[in-house]
Amino acid sequence: MMRRIRAFLLVSAVLLLFALTTLFVLVATPMPEIGTQRDVFGFESLRPAPAPRVELERYPARDGERLAYRFYDSSSDTLLIFVHGSSYHGAAYAALAAHLSEAGVAKVYLPNLRGHYQSGRRRGDVDYVGQLEDDVADLIGFARARGHTGPVVLGGHSSGGGFAIRFAGGPHGALVSGFLLLAPVIPTAPTVKDDAGGWASLNGRRLAGLIGLNVLGVHGFDGLPIIEFNKPEAFRDGTETLAYTYRLNAAYHPRYPYQADLAAMRAPVLLLIGENDEANDAHAYEALLADDCPQAELNVLPGVDHFGVFGDPGALQRMEAWLAARAGEWGAR
């Protein structure tokens, strides 16, 4: 009997050693070169954005870090916390925030997520998966302490939209009364094009290795980069974040499998997607939402691309109308 036990333990140890060796080999895979830089999203066609009229402010997170945000006041009681997409920060959405606040449909907070420009100690990294959710929950608590008592809408563009979906399925989802999703990126979903249309360069082998190590409870390598972004140098201003670690990338997107976080969005949802979106298949969202989030209102915008969805006049009108209608339901105006 003891001989069988020893044999079993020996085989188990050999298999574990083989598994760990395989995982460490995967983790050691170098980051792939992006190669030729190309303007995936049409940065060249964007008009130079004026400097935000609203200055950066700071709010305290639970770990004592003071994180950056901009605030756009409004006559509405509704609070819209709008999360930026990958690589850049809240300033990209200053015109959107100003428009919605001046239209009287929402007070708008534009946070710079931890790990991005002016927020956190390390660019492209967080301390643990789930920290971004804690940070946004802390921002909501900060807004409440300032006397902003209205219903909270969590919105986001691109990866920021994916983050809003993740938030719904996490420990703080009950803080939110509605979701405004602009071209949300949901990794592994049928809506996402390969490499987000060429914007993202993912080290898939390293990702697989880190996922395996995490399953085994090994987290010492979660600070390694796994994804880089293809923003041509001509359009950089020094405030972008061009690579994410495993833990920041995981913290930014819905959990695997993504269906559970989608189904957790039981509140009203508006999803806008441009028909010409470079990163997402606009027409794949209908089936996705029908299965996991049937109450969501989906609008496919003809002639609109990934960046156009947050500046197109038709998109702005839909956002205004939806926020106003929801405010009426919530008694927020």
C-alpha positions as CSV (number, residue, x, y, z in Angstrom):
1,M,0.0,0.0,0.0
2,M,2.8,2.4,0.9
3,R,4.5,1.6,-2.3
4,R,1.5,2.7,-4.3
5,I,1.1,5.9,-2.3
6,R,4.8,6.7,-2.9
7,A,4.4,5.9,-6.6
8,F,1.3,8.2,-6.8
9,L,3.1,11.0,-5.1
10,L,6.1,10.7,-7.4
11,V,4.0,10.7,-10.5
12,S,2.0,13.7,-9.2
13,A,5.2,15.6,-8.4
14,V,6.6,14.9,-11.9
15,L,3.4,16.0,-13.5
16,L,3.3,19.2,-11.4
17,L,6.9,19.9,-12.3
18,F,6.2,19.4,-16.0
19,A,3.2,21.7,-15.8
20,L,5.1,24.4,-14.0
21,T,8.0,24.2,-16.4
22,T,5.6,24.5,-19.3
23,L,3.9,27.5,-17.8
24,F,7.1,29.3,-17.0
25,V,8.3,28.7,-20.6
26,L,5.1,30.3,-21.8
27,V,5.5,33.2,-19.4
28,A,9.1,33.8,-20.6
29,T,7.9,34.4,-24.2
30,P,9.1,37.8,-25.3
31,M,6.6,40.5,-26.3
32,P,5.9,40.4,-30.0
33,E,7.0,43.4,-32.1
34,I,4.1,45.5,-33.3
35,G,5.8,46.0,-36.6
36,T,4.7,48.7,-38.9
37,Q,2.8,51.4,-37.1
38,R,-0.5,52.2,-38.7
39,D,-3.3,54.5,-37.9
40,V,-6.0,51.9,-37.0
41,F,-8.6,54.2,-35.7
42,G,-8.0,57.3,-37.9
43,F,-6.2,59.5,-35.4
44,E,-5.2,61.7,-38.4
45,S,-8.9,62.5,-39.1
46,L,-9.6,63.7,-35.6
47,R,-9.6,67.4,-35.1
48,P,-7.1,68.5,-32.5
49,A,-9.0,68.4,-29.2
50,P,-9.0,71.7,-27.4
51,A,-7.5,71.6,-23.9
52,P,-10.2,70.6,-21.4
53,R,-11.8,73.6,-19.7
54,V,-12.0,71.6,-16.5
55,E,-8.9,71.0,-14.5
56,L,-7.8,67.7,-13.0
57,E,-8.8,67.1,-9.4
58,R,-8.0,64.3,-7.0
59,Y,-10.1,61.9,-4.9
60,P,-8.8,59.5,-2.2
61,A,-8.9,55.8,-3.0
62,R,-9.1,53.2,-0.2
63,D,-5.3,52.6,-0.2
64,G,-4.6,56.3,0.2
65,E,-3.7,57.0,-3.4
66,R,-5.1,60.2,-4.8
67,L,-6.5,59.5,-8.2
68,A,-7.2,62.0,-11.0
69,Y,-10.6,63.0,-12.3
70,R,-12.5,65.8,-14.0
71,F,-16.0,66.9,-13.0
72,Y,-18.6,68.6,-15.2
73,D,-21.5,70.0,-13.1
74,S,-25.1,70.1,-14.3
75,S,-28.6,70.9,-13.3
76,S,-29.4,67.2,-13.4
77,D,-29.1,65.0,-10.4
78,T,-28.0,62.0,-12.4
79,L,-24.3,61.1,-12.1
80,L,-22.5,59.7,-15.1
81,I,-19.1,58.2,-14.4
82,F,-17.6,57.7,-17.8
83,V,-14.5,55.5,-18.2
84,H,-12.0,56.1,-20.9
85,G,-10.7,53.5,-23.4
86,S,-7.4,51.7,-23.5
87,S,-4.1,53.7,-23.6
88,Y,-5.4,57.2,-23.1
89,H,-7.3,58.9,-20.3
90,G,-10.4,61.0,-19.5
91,A,-9.4,64.1,-21.4
92,A,-10.3,62.4,-24.7
93,Y,-14.0,62.6,-23.6
94,A,-14.0,66.2,-22.4
95,A,-16.3,67.4,-25.3
96,L,-18.7,64.5,-24.6
97,A,-18.8,65.3,-20.9
98,A,-19.3,69.1,-21.5
99,H,-22.1,68.4,-24.0
100,L,-24.1,66.1,-21.7
101,S,-23.6,68.3,-18.6
102,E,-24.6,71.5,-20.5
103,A,-27.7,69.6,-21.9
104,G,-28.8,69.1,-18.4
105,V,-29.0,65.3,-18.5
106,A,-26.1,64.4,-16.1
107,K,-23.3,65.5,-13.9
108,V,-20.2,63.9,-15.4
109,Y,-17.1,62.5,-13.7
110,L,-14.2,61.6,-16.0
111,P,-11.8,59.5,-14.0
112,N,-8.2,58.7,-15.2
113,L,-8.1,55.0,-14.2
114,R,-5.2,53.9,-12.0
115,G,-2.2,53.0,-14.1
116,H,-2.9,55.8,-16.5
117,Y,-1.9,59.5,-16.8
118,Q,-1.7,61.2,-13.4
119,S,-3.3,58.2,-11.6
120,G,-1.3,55.7,-9.6
121,R,2.4,55.1,-9.0
122,R,3.1,52.8,-12.0
123,R,2.0,53.5,-15.5
124,G,0.3,50.4,-17.0
125,D,-0.1,48.5,-13.8
126,V,-2.3,48.1,-10.7
127,D,-1.7,46.3,-7.4
128,Y,-4.3,43.5,-7.9
129,V,-7.1,42.4,-10.3
130,G,-10.2,44.1,-9.1
131,Q,-8.5,47.3,-7.9
132,L,-10.1,49.4,-10.7
133,E,-13.5,48.4,-9.5
134,D,-12.6,49.4,-6.0
135,D,-11.3,52.7,-7.3
136,V,-14.6,53.5,-9.1
137,A,-16.6,52.5,-6.1
138,D,-14.5,54.9,-4.1
139,L,-15.2,57.6,-6.6
140,I,-18.9,57.0,-6.2
141,G,-18.5,57.2,-2.5
142,F,-16.6,60.5,-2.9
143,A,-19.3,61.9,-5.0
144,R,-21.9,60.9,-2.4
145,A,-19.8,62.7,0.3
146,R,-19.9,65.8,-1.9
147,G,-23.7,65.8,-1.7
148,H,-24.4,64.2,-5.1
149,T,-27.2,61.9,-4.2
150,G,-28.7,61.1,-7.6
151,P,-28.7,57.8,-9.5
152,V,-25.4,56.6,-10.9
153,V,-24.9,55.7,-14.5
154,L,-21.6,53.9,-15.3
155,G,-20.5,54.5,-18.9
156,G,-17.5,53.8,-20.9
157,H,-16.0,53.7,-24.4
158,S,-14.1,50.8,-25.9
159,S,-12.3,49.0,-23.1
160,G,-14.0,51.4,-20.7
161,G,-17.3,50.0,-21.9
162,G,-16.0,46.5,-21.2
163,F,-14.9,47.7,-17.7
164,A,-18.5,48.9,-17.0
165,I,-19.7,45.4,-17.9
166,R,-17.2,43.9,-15.5
167,F,-18.3,46.3,-12.8
168,A,-21.8,45.1,-13.0
169,G,-20.8,41.5,-12.2
170,G,-18.5,42.5,-9.3
171,P,-19.0,43.3,-5.7
172,H,-20.0,46.9,-6.3
173,G,-22.5,46.4,-9.1
174,A,-25.5,47.4,-6.9
175,L,-24.1,51.0,-6.8
176,V,-25.1,51.6,-10.4
177,S,-28.6,52.3,-11.7
178,G,-27.8,52.2,-15.5
179,F,-25.1,51.6,-18.0
180,L,-24.1,53.6,-21.1
181,L,-21.8,51.6,-23.3
182,L,-20.1,53.0,-26.4
183,A,-18.4,50.4,-28.6
184,P,-17.6,48.2,-25.7
185,V,-14.7,45.8,-26.1
186,I,-15.4,42.3,-24.7
187,P,-12.4,40.0,-25.2
188,T,-13.3,36.5,-26.5
189,A,-16.8,37.6,-27.5
190,P,-17.8,37.3,-31.2
191,T,-18.1,41.0,-31.4
192,V,-14.3,41.7,-31.2
193,K,-12.3,41.6,-34.4
194,D,-8.8,39.9,-34.3
195,D,-6.4,42.0,-32.3
196,A,-9.1,44.7,-32.0
197,G,-8.6,45.5,-35.7
198,G,-4.9,45.8,-35.3
199,W,-4.9,48.2,-32.3
200,A,-3.7,45.7,-29.8
201,S,-0.7,43.3,-29.8
202,L,-1.3,40.6,-27.3
203,N,1.3,38.1,-26.1
204,G,-1.0,35.1,-26.1
205,R,1.6,32.6,-25.0
206,R,2.5,34.7,-21.9
207,L,-1.2,35.3,-21.2
208,A,-1.9,31.5,-21.3
209,G,1.0,30.9,-18.9
210,L,-0.1,33.5,-16.4
211,I,-3.6,32.3,-16.4
212,G,-2.3,28.8,-15.6
213,L,-0.1,30.1,-12.8
214,N,-3.0,32.1,-11.4
215,V,-5.1,28.9,-11.3
216,L,-2.3,27.3,-9.3
217,G,-2.3,30.3,-6.9
218,V,1.0,31.8,-8.3
219,H,0.7,35.6,-8.7
220,G,4.3,36.7,-8.6
221,F,4.5,37.3,-12.4
222,D,1.2,39.2,-12.8
223,G,3.2,42.5,-13.2
224,L,4.6,41.4,-16.5
225,P,3.3,43.2,-19.6
226,I,1.0,41.2,-21.9
227,I,-0.4,43.7,-24.3
228,E,0.9,46.7,-26.3
229,F,-1.0,49.3,-28.3
230,N,-0.4,50.4,-31.8
231,K,-0.6,54.2,-31.6
232,P,1.7,55.8,-34.2
233,E,4.3,58.1,-32.7
234,A,3.0,61.0,-34.8
235,F,-0.1,61.1,-32.7
236,R,1.4,60.6,-29.3
237,D,1.6,63.4,-26.7
238,G,3.4,61.6,-23.9
239,T,0.3,61.1,-21.7
240,E,-0.7,57.8,-23.3
241,T,-0.1,54.4,-21.7
242,L,1.2,52.0,-24.4
243,A,1.4,48.7,-22.5
244,Y,-0.5,46.9,-19.8
245,T,0.5,44.3,-17.3
246,Y,-1.5,41.1,-16.9
247,R,-3.3,42.4,-13.8
248,L,-4.3,45.7,-15.3
249,N,-5.5,44.1,-18.5
250,A,-7.5,41.6,-16.5
251,A,-9.0,44.3,-14.3
252,Y,-10.1,46.3,-17.3
253,H,-12.3,43.7,-19.0
254,P,-15.2,41.4,-18.2
255,R,-14.3,38.2,-16.4
256,Y,-14.1,34.9,-18.3
257,P,-16.6,33.7,-19.3
258,Y,-17.9,37.2,-20.1
259,Q,-21.6,36.1,-20.2
260,A,-21.9,36.2,-16.4
261,D,-21.0,39.9,-16.2
262,L,-23.3,40.7,-19.1
263,A,-26.2,38.9,-17.4
264,A,-25.4,40.9,-14.2
265,M,-26.4,44.1,-15.9
266,R,-30.1,44.0,-14.8
267,A,-30.4,47.8,-14.8
268,P,-31.2,49.8,-18.0
269,V,-28.5,49.6,-20.7
270,L,-27.9,51.8,-23.8
271,L,-25.3,50.4,-26.2
272,L,-24.1,52.5,-29.2
273,I,-21.9,51.1,-31.8
274,G,-20.8,52.5,-35.1
275,E,-21.4,50.4,-38.2
276,N,-17.9,51.1,-39.4
277,D,-16.2,50.3,-36.0
278,E,-12.6,49.2,-36.7
279,A,-12.3,47.0,-33.5
280,N,-15.8,45.5,-33.2
281,D,-18.3,43.8,-35.4
282,A,-21.3,46.0,-35.0
283,H,-23.9,43.5,-36.1
284,A,-22.7,40.8,-33.8
285,Y,-23.9,42.7,-30.7
286,E,-27.6,41.9,-31.4
287,A,-27.2,38.1,-30.8
288,L,-24.8,38.7,-27.9
289,L,-27.3,40.9,-26.0
290,A,-30.3,38.8,-26.9
291,D,-28.7,35.9,-25.0
292,D,-27.3,37.6,-22.0
293,C,-28.7,41.1,-21.6
294,P,-32.1,41.3,-23.4
295,Q,-33.2,44.6,-21.8
296,A,-30.3,46.5,-23.4
297,E,-31.2,49.1,-26.1
298,L,-28.8,48.6,-29.1
299,N,-28.2,51.3,-31.6
300,V,-26.0,50.6,-34.7
301,L,-25.0,54.0,-36.1
302,P,-24.6,54.1,-39.9
303,G,-21.3,55.6,-41.2
304,V,-19.8,55.9,-37.7
305,D,-16.5,54.4,-36.6
306,H,-14.9,53.6,-33.3
307,F,-14.0,57.2,-32.3
308,G,-17.0,58.7,-34.0
309,V,-19.4,57.0,-31.5
310,F,-18.6,59.5,-28.8
311,G,-18.8,62.6,-31.0
312,D,-21.3,61.9,-33.7
313,P,-24.4,64.2,-33.5
314,G,-26.8,61.3,-33.8
315,A,-25.0,59.4,-31.0
316,L,-25.1,62.5,-28.7
317,Q,-28.8,62.9,-29.3
318,R,-29.5,59.2,-28.4
319,M,-27.4,59.6,-25.2
320,E,-29.3,62.7,-24.2
321,A,-32.7,61.2,-24.9
322,W,-31.8,58.0,-23.0
323,L,-30.4,59.8,-20.0
324,A,-33.4,62.2,-19.8
325,A,-35.8,59.3,-20.1
326,R,-34.1,57.3,-17.4
327,A,-33.9,60.4,-15.1
328,G,-37.7,60.6,-15.4
329,E,-38.0,57.0,-14.3
330,W,-35.6,57.5,-11.4
331,G,-37.1,60.9,-10.4
332,A,-33.7,62.4,-10.8
333,R,-34.6,65.7,-12.4
